[in-house]
Amino acid sequence: MSFEEEKQSALAILEGIELGTMTADESHALLEEADPTLVYFIFKWIRKRYRDHDEAAMVMGRLNDIRNTFRSITRKAKAGEDDPIVQWFEGEHVYKDLEGAEFIDIIVEKLEG
């Protein structure tokens, strides 16, 4: 998969959860194929971005539906938490300050670079 395709796929996962454009099953299928660190980052960005947001209940509900229905995805995200890129990102950036596309650009570039 090309670099641009990786970005598009990652953004589709994030927006699928964020905007509700995918079912939990559709999100699961894409998350199964994703890098564990990317899964961790997507889940963390959503949690941080929507912590005090007007749409928090809906977005967090979709995220929790995926996490509770597909425990393997929750374990996958947990496995990605220990990647050194996470420490780098969290030292340089603030999740909630980044829009979805900008966040994905940074993450995919670092993961693929």
PyMOL commands that set and color helices and strands:
alter all, ss='L'
color gray80, all
select helices_A, chain A and resi 3-19+24-33+36-49+56-69+71-80+84-92+95-97+100-112
alter helices_A, ss='H'
color red, helices_A
deselect
rebuild
show_as cartoon
